[in-house]
Amino acid sequence: MTSFIRNLNGIRVRVPARDIKRFYSIQSLKYKYQPQVYIHVVDKSTANVSFSAKPHSVPIGRIDGIDGSNLTNVKIESDLFKENKKFLEILHRLIGNRVQEDFAYKVEAGTHANSFLPIYDFRAPPAYGRTPEVYNVFGYVHVNESGEMVPGSYEINQMYRLCNQTDGIVHLSDFLYEEIQSMIA
């Protein structure tokens, strides 16, 4: 007998029944520095980082070089973090298709008429009227003369990183957080 689980890339893989218990006995913990994030131990030195409490959802990425027996003091740092490109693709697709529905960015669009609105990471939101750091911007969306985001105008910022040394791991708006959870399950 076999079962299926999702690997780091979100691809369903077949797992022999004799190994399934090992896959479902993963230690998980809510990350104390960012309440949207969960840490799931893979082995004694590696853990997946996810927006889901389910250990086999598509992870944001993974951290290496940790003490898997003591997760309570784990701090996700950019030098130990390896981002999951598949997750980043999902996130950009979500933003590109649905950011116009996100109230947090709708409010800001009104102050960016006839320009490009930075769709930024909430790990370090800019002060009102300020421009966020480029490495904290997912991408940009065009705002028309009426102060409304133009559907289909999202452009990805290639300099964005899911985890950076200054501000830590990704933090989404409430809307994007709820939407991403359904997409990575």
C-alpha positions in Angstrom: 0.0 0.0 0.0 1.2 3.5 -0.8 0.1 7.1 0.1 0.9 10.5 -1.4 2.5 13.5 0.3 3.9 16.8 -1.1 7.6 17.3 -1.3 9.5 20.6 -0.9 8.5 21.7 -4.4 4.8 21.0 -3.7 4.8 17.9 -6.0 2.8 14.9 -4.9 5.1 11.9 -4.4 4.3 8.3 -3.6 5.4 7.0 -0.2 5.4 3.4 0.8 3.0 2.6 3.7 5.9 1.5 5.9 7.4 5.0 5.7 4.2 7.0 6.1 4.4 7.2 9.9 7.8 9.0 9.7 6.2 11.6 7.4 3.3 12.3 9.7 5.2 12.5 12.9 6.9 15.7 12.1 7.4 18.1 15.0 5.8 21.5 14.2 5.8 24.8 16.0 4.4 28.3 15.4 7.3 30.7 14.9 7.5 33.1 17.8 8.9 36.0 15.8 6.3 36.0 13.0 2.8 34.6 14.0 1.8 33.7 10.4 4.7 31.2 10.1 5.2 27.6 11.2 8.4 25.6 11.4 8.3 21.9 10.6 11.3 19.7 11.5 12.4 17.5 8.6 15.5 16.0 10.3 17.9 16.8 13.1 19.4 19.8 11.3 16.7 20.9 8.7 13.2 22.4 9.0 10.6 23.6 6.5 9.1 27.0 7.0 5.4 27.4 6.0 2.3 29.6 6.2 0.4 26.4 7.1 0.2 24.3 10.2 0.1 21.3 7.9 3.7 20.0 7.6 3.3 18.8 4.0 1.9 22.0 2.5 4.1 23.9 0.0 6.8 25.5 2.2 8.1 29.1 1.9 11.5 27.5 2.1 13.8 25.7 4.5 16.4 26.4 7.1 19.5 24.3 7.5 22.0 24.0 10.4 19.4 24.1 13.2 19.0 22.0 16.3 15.9 20.0 15.4 15.4 18.9 19.0 15.1 22.5 20.3 12.9 24.6 18.0 11.7 27.1 20.7 14.7 29.3 20.2 15.2 28.9 16.4 15.6 32.3 14.6 15.1 32.2 10.8 18.1 34.1 9.4 18.9 34.7 5.7 22.2 32.9 5.8 20.5 29.6 6.8 17.4 30.1 4.8 16.8 28.6 1.3 13.8 29.9 -0.4 11.4 27.7 -2.3 11.1 29.0 -5.9 7.8 27.2 -6.4 6.3 29.0 -3.4 7.5 32.4 -4.7 5.9 31.6 -8.1 2.6 30.9 -6.3 2.9 34.1 -4.2 3.6 36.3 -7.3 0.7 34.6 -9.2 -1.6 35.4 -6.2 -0.5 39.0 -6.0 -0.8 39.5 -9.8 -4.3 38.1 -9.9 -5.8 39.4 -6.6 -4.0 42.4 -5.2 -6.7 44.7 -6.4 -9.0 43.1 -3.8 -6.6 43.6 -0.9 -7.9 46.5 1.3 -4.5 47.3 2.6 -3.2 48.1 -0.8 -6.5 49.6 -2.1 -6.2 52.4 0.5 -2.6 53.2 -0.6 -3.5 53.2 -4.3 -5.5 56.4 -3.8 -2.3 58.2 -3.0 -0.4 56.8 -6.0 -2.6 58.0 -8.9 -0.9 57.8 -12.3 2.1 56.0 -10.9 3.2 52.5 -9.7 2.3 51.3 -6.2 4.9 49.2 -4.5 3.3 46.0 -3.2 5.4 45.5 -0.1 6.1 42.9 2.5 4.5 43.6 5.9 7.6 42.6 7.8 8.8 46.2 7.5 5.9 48.4 6.3 7.0 51.9 5.4 5.9 55.0 7.3 3.1 56.9 5.6 4.3 58.6 2.4 7.6 56.8 2.5 8.9 54.3 -0.1 9.7 50.8 1.2 13.2 49.3 0.8 13.4 47.7 -2.6 14.3 44.3 -1.1 11.0 44.4 0.8 8.8 45.0 -2.3 7.2 42.0 -4.0 6.5 44.0 -7.1 4.7 47.0 -8.5 1.2 47.6 -9.8 0.1 50.5 -12.0 -2.5 52.9 -10.5 -4.7 54.8 -12.9 -5.7 58.5 -12.7 -8.7 57.5 -10.5 -6.4 55.9 -7.9 -7.4 52.4 -8.7 -5.0 49.5 -9.3 -5.0 48.4 -13.0 -5.7 44.6 -13.2 -2.9 42.7 -15.0 -0.3 45.4 -14.5 1.6 43.7 -11.7 5.4 43.6 -12.3 7.6 41.3 -10.2 10.6 42.8 -8.4 13.5 40.5 -9.0 15.4 41.9 -6.0 12.8 40.8 -3.5 13.8 38.0 -1.0 11.5 35.9 1.2 14.0 36.3 4.0 16.5 39.0 4.5 19.1 39.8 7.2 17.6 43.1 8.2 13.9 42.3 8.5 13.6 38.5 8.7 11.0 36.2 7.1 8.1 37.3 4.9 4.9 38.7 6.5 1.8 39.1 4.4 -1.2 41.4 4.6 -4.3 39.7 6.2 -5.9 39.2 2.7 -2.9 37.7 1.1 -2.2 35.5 4.1 -5.8 34.0 3.9 -5.6 33.5 0.2 -2.1 31.9 0.2 -3.2 29.3 2.8 -5.8 27.9 0.5 -3.3 27.8 -2.4 -0.5 25.9 -0.6 -2.6 23.2 1.1 
